[in-house]
Amino acid sequence: MIFFDDTYFMNEALKEAQKAFDADEIPVGAVIVANNKIIARGHNLTQRLNDVTAHAEMQAITAAANSLGGKYLTDCTLYVTLEPCVMCGGALGWSQISKIIYGASDLKKGFGNLPTTILHPKTEVLGGILKEECQQLLNIFFINKRK
């Protein structure tokens, strides 16, 4: 069996972010991995669905739960290009996901800004994987929006 590392899976999340970018959505992408295999993918769909909750993480959580046939994502890892917001952090907490790995930090709305964690107590968090690549796509998107 081939073992894929965090960089590989974050690159897969970046592919999802590119789909969002191409659709004129804020370019955030996510994949959820179980047993070294991607079981769910998602990217922002808030504009297309006219739904403020249609974040990449929410799309991936729903797809992963459907894939696993249950609501808990224990033994799963989320790779997401931007630190999850408070809403997504709450959903990830309820899902009991085992690990969250993100690229760029969200200094304004990221769940890390809360004084206490909203995640499940056993959830591991690692930030900064492909940080520059993740941040660059977001920067380009917002620079184009401000023109």
NUTORDREN-10703 format. One record per residue: residue number from 1; residue in three letters; x, y, z of N, C-alpha, C, O in turn. Coordinates in Angstrom, 2 decimals, padded with zeros to 5 digits. Layout:
seq  type  nu  nv  nw  cau  cav  caw  cu  cv  cw  ou  ov  ow
NUM  ala  X  Y  Z  X  Y  Z  X  Y  Z  X  Y  Z .
...
***
This chain:
seq  type  nu  nv  nw  cau  cav  caw  cu  cv  cw  ou  ov  ow
1  met  000.84  -001.18  000.00  000.00  000.00  000.00  000.88  001.24  000.00  001.85  001.33  000.75 .
2  ile  000.54  002.19  -000.84  001.28  003.44  -000.89  000.75  004.35  000.21  -000.46  004.52  000.36 .
3  phe  001.68  004.94  000.97  001.28  005.88  002.01  001.45  007.30  001.48  002.53  007.67  001.01 .
4  phe  000.39  008.09  001.56  000.43  009.47  001.12  000.64  010.37  002.33  000.12  010.09  003.41 .
5  asp  001.39  011.46  002.15  001.68  012.34  003.28  000.75  013.56  003.27  -000.08  013.72  002.38 .
6  asp  000.93  014.42  004.28  000.09  015.60  004.42  000.15  016.52  003.21  -000.85  017.11  002.83 .
7  thr  001.32  016.65  002.62  001.47  017.50  001.44  000.62  016.98  000.28  -000.02  017.77  -000.42 .
8  tyr  000.62  015.69  000.08  -000.20  015.10  -000.99  -001.67  015.44  -000.80  -002.33  015.91  -001.73 .
9  phe  -002.19  015.21  000.41  -003.60  015.46  000.65  -003.94  016.96  000.62  -005.03  017.33  000.18 .
10  met  -003.02  017.81  001.07  -003.28  019.25  000.99  -003.30  019.70  -000.46  -004.07  020.59  -000.82 .
11  asn  -002.49  019.10  -001.30  -002.55  019.41  -002.73  -003.90  019.01  -003.32  -004.41  019.68  -004.22 .
12  glu  -004.47  017.94  -002.82  -005.81  017.53  -003.26  -006.85  018.56  -002.80  -007.78  018.88  -003.55 .
13  ala  -006.69  019.08  -001.59  -007.58  020.14  -001.11  -007.41  021.40  -001.96  -008.38  022.10  -002.24 .
14  leu  -006.18  021.69  -002.36  -005.93  022.84  -003.24  -006.63  022.68  -004.59  -007.08  023.67  -005.17 .
15  lys  -006.72  021.46  -005.08  -007.47  021.23  -006.33  -008.93  021.60  -006.15  -009.56  022.15  -007.05 .
16  glu  -009.48  021.29  -004.98  -010.86  021.67  -004.69  -010.98  023.19  -004.58  -011.96  023.77  -005.05 .
17  ala  -010.00  023.83  -003.96  -010.01  025.30  -003.85  -009.97  025.93  -005.23  -010.60  026.96  -005.47 .
18  gln  -009.23  025.33  -006.14  -009.16  025.86  -007.51  -010.52  025.76  -008.20  -010.89  026.65  -008.97 .
19  lys  -011.27  024.69  -007.92  -012.63  024.57  -008.46  -013.50  025.72  -007.97  -014.27  026.29  -008.74 .
20  ala  -013.38  026.06  -006.70  -014.14  027.18  -006.14  -013.71  028.48  -006.81  -014.55  029.28  -007.21 .
21  phe  -012.41  028.68  -006.94  -011.88  029.88  -007.59  -012.44  030.02  -009.00  -012.89  031.10  -009.39 .
22  asp  -012.41  028.93  -009.76  -012.88  028.94  -011.14  -014.38  029.25  -011.23  -014.85  029.74  -012.25 .
23  ala  -015.12  028.95  -010.17  -016.56  029.22  -010.12  -016.88  030.56  -009.46  -018.04  030.85  -009.15 .
24  asp  -015.85  031.37  -009.23  -015.99  032.69  -008.60  -016.50  032.59  -007.17  -017.21  033.47  -006.69 .
25  glu  -016.12  031.51  -006.49  -016.39  031.31  -005.07  -015.09  031.60  -004.31  -014.01  031.50  -004.87 .
26  ile  -015.20  031.95  -003.04  -013.99  032.10  -002.24  -013.25  030.76  -002.29  -013.83  029.73  -001.96 .
27  pro  -011.98  030.77  -002.69  -011.27  029.52  -002.98  -010.79  028.77  -001.75  -009.63  028.87  -001.35 .
28  val  -011.70  028.02  -001.18  -011.36  027.12  -000.07  -011.76  025.72  -000.51  -012.85  025.50  -001.03 .
29  gly  -010.85  024.78  -000.29  -011.11  023.40  -000.64  -010.79  022.48  000.52  -009.98  022.81  001.39 .
30  ala  -011.44  021.32  000.53  -011.25  020.37  001.62  -011.36  018.94  001.11  -012.08  018.65  000.15 .
31  val  -010.61  018.06  001.77  -010.78  016.62  001.57  -010.76  015.97  002.95  -010.11  016.46  003.87 .
32  ile  -011.48  014.87  003.07  -011.45  014.08  004.30  -010.89  012.71  003.95  -011.28  012.08  002.97 .
33  val  -009.96  012.28  004.80  -009.21  011.06  004.56  -009.47  010.06  005.68  -009.47  010.41  006.85 .
34  ala  -009.67  008.81  005.29  -009.76  007.69  006.23  -008.90  006.56  005.69  -009.00  006.21  004.51 .
35  asn  -008.08  005.99  006.52  -007.22  004.88  006.11  -006.41  005.20  004.86  -006.29  004.38  003.95 .
36  asn  -005.84  006.42  004.83  -004.96  006.85  003.74  -005.69  006.97  002.40  -005.07  006.91  001.35 .
37  lys  -007.02  007.13  002.45  -007.82  007.23  001.23  -008.79  008.40  001.36  -009.41  008.58  002.41 .
38  ile  -008.92  009.19  000.30  -009.87  010.29  000.30  -011.28  009.72  000.20  -011.61  009.00  -000.75 .
39  ile  -012.11  010.05  001.21  -013.49  009.57  001.20  -014.48  010.68  000.90  -015.66  010.42  000.65 .
40  ala  -014.00  011.94  000.92  -014.90  013.06  000.65  -014.10  014.26  000.18  -012.95  014.46  000.56 .
41  arg  -014.74  015.04  -000.67  -014.16  016.28  -001.20  -015.21  017.37  -001.09  -016.41  017.11  -001.09 .
42  gly  -014.74  018.60  -000.99  -015.67  019.72  -000.96  -014.95  021.02  -001.25  -013.75  021.15  -001.02 .
43  his  -015.70  021.97  -001.77  -015.20  023.32  -001.95  -016.35  024.28  -001.71  -017.52  023.88  -001.72 .
44  asn  -016.03  025.53  -001.50  -017.06  026.52  -001.20  -018.11  026.57  -002.31  -017.78  026.57  -003.49 .
45  leu  -019.36  026.61  -001.89  -020.50  026.69  -002.81  -021.50  027.74  -002.34  -022.68  027.68  -002.70 .
46  thr  -021.05  028.70  -001.55  -021.98  029.65  -000.95  -022.69  030.52  -001.98  -023.87  030.84  -001.81 .
47  gln  -022.01  030.92  -003.04  -022.63  031.74  -004.08  -023.59  030.91  -004.92  -024.73  031.29  -005.15 .
48  arg  -023.10  029.78  -005.37  -023.90  028.91  -006.25  -025.18  028.44  -005.58  -026.24  028.41  -006.21 .
49  leu  -025.08  028.07  -004.30  -026.24  027.56  -003.59  -027.01  028.65  -002.84  -028.06  028.39  -002.26 .
50  asn  -026.46  029.87  -002.85  -027.07  030.98  -002.11  -027.29  030.56  -000.66  -028.37  030.74  -000.10 .
51  asp  -026.22  030.00  -000.06  -026.30  029.40  001.27  -025.01  029.72  002.03  -023.94  029.24  001.66 .
52  val  -025.13  030.52  003.08  -023.94  030.91  003.84  -023.29  029.74  004.57  -022.14  029.86  005.01 .
53  thr  -023.97  028.62  004.70  -023.39  027.46  005.37  -022.69  026.50  004.40  -022.17  025.47  004.84 .
54  ala  -022.67  026.79  003.13  -022.13  025.87  002.13  -020.61  025.99  001.99  -020.07  026.10  000.89 .
55  his  -019.93  025.98  003.14  -018.46  026.04  003.15  -017.88  024.69  002.73  -018.54  023.66  002.79 .
56  ala  -016.63  024.73  002.29  -015.94  023.51  001.85  -015.98  022.42  002.91  -016.23  021.25  002.61 .
57  glu  -015.73  022.80  004.16  -015.71  021.81  005.24  -017.07  021.17  005.43  -017.16  019.97  005.64 .
58  met  -018.12  021.97  005.36  -019.48  021.45  005.55  -019.83  020.47  004.43  -020.43  019.42  004.67 .
59  gln  -019.44  020.81  003.20  -019.67  019.90  002.07  -018.94  018.58  002.29  -019.49  017.50  002.06 .
60  ala  -017.68  018.67  002.74  -016.88  017.47  002.95  -017.39  016.64  004.13  -017.40  015.41  004.05 .
61  ile  -017.81  017.29  005.21  -018.35  016.56  006.36  -019.57  015.73  005.94  -019.67  014.55  006.28 .
62  thr  -020.48  016.36  005.20  -021.69  015.65  004.76  -021.33  014.47  003.85  -021.87  013.38  004.00 .
63  ala  -020.42  014.71  002.91  -020.02  013.64  001.99  -019.33  012.50  002.74  -019.55  011.33  002.44 .
64  ala  -018.49  012.83  003.72  -017.78  011.79  004.48  -018.76  010.98  005.32  -018.65  009.75  005.39 .
65  ala  -019.71  011.65  005.96  -020.70  010.93  006.76  -021.50  009.98  005.88  -021.79  008.85  006.27 .
66  asn  -021.86  010.44  004.69  -022.58  009.58  003.75  -021.71  008.40  003.32  -022.19  007.27  003.22 .
67  ser  -020.43  008.66  003.07  -019.51  007.60  002.66  -019.35  006.54  003.74  -019.31  005.35  003.45 .
68  leu  -019.27  006.99  004.98  -019.06  006.07  006.10  -020.36  005.46  006.63  -020.33  004.45  007.33 .
69  gly  -021.48  006.08  006.29  -022.76  005.58  006.77  -023.02  005.93  008.23  -023.77  005.23  008.91 .
70  gly  -022.41  007.01  008.71  -022.61  007.43  010.09  -022.15  008.87  010.27  -021.41  009.40  009.44 .
71  lys  -022.59  009.49  011.36  -022.32  010.91  011.54  -020.97  011.21  012.19  -020.53  012.36  012.15 .
72  tyr  -020.31  010.25  012.77  -019.03  010.50  013.44  -017.86  010.19  012.52  -017.83  009.17  011.83 .
73  leu  -016.90  011.10  012.54  -015.73  010.99  011.67  -014.48  010.65  012.47  -013.39  011.17  012.20 .
74  thr  -014.65  009.79  013.46  -013.48  009.34  014.21  -012.57  008.58  013.25  -013.05  007.93  012.31 .
75  asp  -011.30  008.65  013.48  -010.30  008.02  012.62  -010.25  008.65  011.23  -009.81  008.00  010.27 .
76  cys  -010.69  009.90  011.12  -010.62  010.64  009.85  -009.81  011.91  010.05  -009.70  012.44  011.15 .
77  thr  -009.25  012.39  008.95  -008.50  013.64  008.95  -009.07  014.56  007.90  -009.30  014.16  006.76 .
78  leu  -009.31  015.81  008.29  -009.73  016.86  007.36  -008.50  017.64  006.93  -007.72  018.09  007.77 .
79  tyr  -008.33  017.79  005.63  -007.33  018.69  005.06  -008.11  019.82  004.43  -008.95  019.59  003.56 .
80  val  -007.82  021.06  004.86  -008.55  022.21  004.34  -007.56  023.34  004.12  -006.64  023.53  004.90 .
81  thr  -007.76  024.08  003.05  -006.79  025.09  002.65  -006.80  026.33  003.53  -005.82  027.07  003.56 .
82  leu  -007.88  026.58  004.26  -007.98  027.72  005.15  -008.49  027.24  006.51  -009.38  026.39  006.59 .
83  glu  -007.92  027.78  007.57  -008.37  027.44  008.92  -009.89  027.54  009.00  -010.45  028.56  008.60 .
84  pro  -010.56  026.52  009.50  -012.02  026.56  009.58  -012.54  027.72  010.41  -011.93  028.14  011.39 .
85  cys  -013.69  028.24  010.00  -014.37  029.29  010.75  -015.02  028.67  011.99  -014.98  027.46  012.19 .
86  val  -015.61  029.52  012.79  -016.27  029.05  014.02  -017.41  028.09  013.70  -017.57  027.07  014.38 .
87  met  -018.21  028.39  012.67  -019.32  027.50  012.30  -018.79  026.12  011.93  -019.29  025.10  012.42 .
88  cys  -017.78  026.08  011.06  -017.24  024.80  010.63  -016.53  024.09  011.77  -016.60  022.87  011.89 .
89  gly  -015.84  024.87  012.62  -015.21  024.28  013.80  -016.22  023.59  014.69  -015.96  022.51  015.21 .
90  gly  -017.38  024.22  014.87  -018.44  023.60  015.67  -018.92  022.30  015.05  -019.09  021.30  015.75 .
91  ala  -019.14  022.31  013.74  -019.58  021.09  013.05  -018.51  020.00  013.15  -018.83  018.83  013.33 .
92  leu  -017.25  020.40  013.02  -016.17  019.43  013.14  -016.10  018.86  014.55  -015.80  017.68  014.74 .
93  gly  -016.37  019.70  015.54  -016.42  019.22  016.92  -017.50  018.18  017.10  -017.27  017.13  017.70 .
94  trp  -018.70  018.46  016.57  -019.80  017.50  016.68  -019.50  016.22  015.91  -019.98  015.15  016.30 .
95  ser  -018.73  016.31  014.83  -018.41  015.12  014.04  -017.38  014.22  014.72  -017.20  013.07  014.33 .
96  gln  -016.72  014.77  015.72  -015.65  014.05  016.44  -014.50  013.65  015.53  -013.87  012.61  015.73 .
97  ile  -014.23  014.48  014.53  -013.12  014.20  013.63  -011.83  014.10  014.42  -011.63  014.83  015.39 .
98  ser  -010.96  013.21  014.02  -009.74  012.94  014.78  -008.65  013.99  014.57  -007.90  014.30  015.49 .
99  lys  -008.58  014.53  013.35  -007.47  015.45  013.06  -007.90  016.48  012.03  -008.64  016.16  011.09 .
100  ile  -007.44  017.70  012.21  -007.67  018.79  011.26  -006.32  019.35  010.86  -005.53  019.75  011.72 .
101  ile  -006.06  019.38  009.57  -004.83  019.96  009.05  -005.24  021.05  008.07  -005.96  020.79  007.11 .
102  tyr  -004.77  022.26  008.32  -005.12  023.37  007.43  -003.87  024.05  006.90  -002.78  023.93  007.44 .
103  gly  -004.08  024.78  005.80  -002.98  025.50  005.16  -002.81  026.88  005.76  -001.99  027.08  006.66 .
104  ala  -003.58  027.84  005.27  -003.47  029.23  005.71  -004.30  029.47  006.96  -005.36  028.87  007.13 .
105  ser  -003.82  030.34  007.82  -004.58  030.75  009.01  -005.61  031.79  008.62  -005.40  032.57  007.69 .
106  asp  -006.72  031.81  009.34  -007.74  032.85  009.16  -007.73  033.71  010.41  -008.36  033.38  011.41 .
107  leu  -007.00  034.81  010.34  -006.80  035.65  011.52  -008.05  036.39  011.94  -008.13  036.85  013.08 .
108  lys  -009.03  036.51  011.06  -010.26  037.23  011.39  -011.37  036.31  011.88  -012.03  036.62  012.88 .
109  lys  -011.59  035.20  011.19  -012.75  034.37  011.50  -012.44  032.92  011.81  -013.36  032.10  011.91 .
110  gly  -011.17  032.57  011.95  -010.80  031.19  012.23  -011.18  030.76  013.63  -011.23  031.58  014.55 .
111  phe  -011.45  029.46  013.80  -011.86  028.95  015.11  -010.76  029.11  016.15  -011.05  029.09  017.35 .
112  gly  -009.53  029.26  015.73  -008.43  029.45  016.65  -008.48  030.77  017.40  -007.76  030.97  018.38 .
113  asn  -009.34  031.68  016.96  -009.49  032.97  017.62  -010.35  032.88  018.88  -010.39  033.83  019.67 .
114  leu  -011.04  031.76  019.06  -011.88  031.61  020.25  -011.02  031.41  021.49  -009.95  030.82  021.40 .
115  pro  -011.48  031.90  022.65  -010.69  031.72  023.87  -010.63  030.26  024.32  -009.69  029.87  025.02 .
116  thr  -011.61  029.45  023.94  -011.59  028.01  024.24  -011.87  027.26  022.94  -012.41  027.82  021.99 .
117  thr  -011.52  026.03  022.92  -011.72  025.24  021.71  -013.17  024.75  021.60  -013.81  024.45  022.61 .
118  ile  -013.65  024.68  020.38  -014.99  024.13  020.14  -014.88  022.72  019.55  -015.89  022.08  019.25 .
119  leu  -013.66  022.26  019.40  -013.42  020.94  018.83  -013.59  019.86  019.88  -013.61  020.13  021.08 .
120  his  -013.70  018.63  019.42  -013.72  017.49  020.31  -012.38  017.45  021.05  -011.34  017.76  020.46 .
121  pro  -012.38  017.09  022.33  -011.13  017.12  023.11  -010.00  016.27  022.54  -008.83  016.55  022.80 .
122  lys  -010.33  015.24  021.79  -009.28  014.37  021.24  -008.81  014.80  019.85  -007.89  014.18  019.29 .
123  thr  -009.41  015.83  019.28  -009.04  016.27  017.93  -007.67  016.94  017.94  -007.42  017.85  018.72 .
124  glu  -006.81  016.47  017.06  -005.50  017.10  016.86  -005.63  018.17  015.77  -006.42  018.01  014.84 .
125  val  -004.86  019.24  015.91  -004.89  020.31  014.92  -003.46  020.65  014.51  -002.57  020.79  015.35 .
126  leu  -003.25  020.77  013.20  -001.96  021.15  012.66  -002.19  022.16  011.56  -002.95  021.90  010.62 .
127  gly  -001.56  023.30  011.65  -001.71  024.34  010.63  -000.41  024.58  009.89  000.66  024.18  010.34 .
128  gly  -000.53  025.24  008.74  000.64  025.67  008.00  001.11  024.75  006.89  002.14  025.02  006.28 .
129  ile  000.40  023.66  006.62  000.80  022.76  005.53  000.49  023.44  004.20  -000.66  023.77  003.93 .
130  leu  001.50  023.66  003.37  001.39  024.38  002.09  000.75  025.77  002.29  -000.04  026.22  001.47 .
131  lys  001.11  026.40  003.38  000.54  027.69  003.76  000.62  028.72  002.63  -000.37  029.38  002.32 .
132  glu  001.79  028.86  002.03  001.97  029.88  000.99  001.09  029.62  -000.22  000.49  030.56  -000.75 .
133  glu  001.00  028.37  -000.65  000.17  028.03  -001.80  -001.31  028.30  -001.51  -002.03  028.83  -002.36 .
134  cys  -001.74  027.94  -000.32  -003.14  028.15  000.07  -003.45  029.64  000.16  -004.49  030.09  -000.31 .
135  gln  -002.54  030.40  000.77  -002.75  031.84  000.93  -002.72  032.56  -000.41  -003.47  033.51  -000.62 .
136  gln  -001.85  032.12  -001.31  -001.72  032.77  -002.61  -003.02  032.73  -003.41  -003.41  033.73  -004.00 .
137  leu  -003.69  031.60  -003.42  -004.95  031.49  -004.16  -006.00  032.43  -003.57  -006.74  033.07  -004.32 .
138  leu  -006.07  032.52  -002.25  -006.99  033.45  -001.60  -006.63  034.90  -001.94  -007.52  035.70  -002.24 .
139  asn  -005.35  035.23  -001.89  -004.91  036.60  -002.20  -005.28  037.00  -003.61  -005.80  038.10  -003.83 .
140  ile  -005.03  036.13  -004.57  -005.36  036.42  -005.97  -006.86  036.65  -006.12  -007.28  037.58  -006.80 .
141  phe  -007.66  035.80  -005.49  -009.11  035.93  -005.57  -009.55  037.30  -005.07  -010.31  037.99  -005.75 .
142  phe  -009.09  037.69  -003.88  -009.56  038.95  -003.30  -008.97  040.17  -004.00  -009.62  041.22  -004.06 .
143  ile  -007.77  040.07  -004.53  -007.22  041.17  -005.34  -008.08  041.38  -006.57  -008.38  042.52  -006.93 .
144  asn  -008.46  040.30  -007.23  -009.35  040.41  -008.42  -010.71  040.99  -008.06  -011.29  041.73  -008.86 .
145  lys  -011.22  040.67  -006.89  -012.53  041.18  -006.46  -012.49  042.68  -006.20  -013.49  043.38  -006.37 .
146  arg  -011.35  043.19  -005.79  -011.21  044.59  -005.41  -010.86  045.49  -006.58  -010.77  046.71  -006.42 .
147  lys  -010.66  044.92  -007.75  -010.30  045.72  -008.93  -011.48  046.54  -009.41  -011.37  047.28  -010.39 .
***
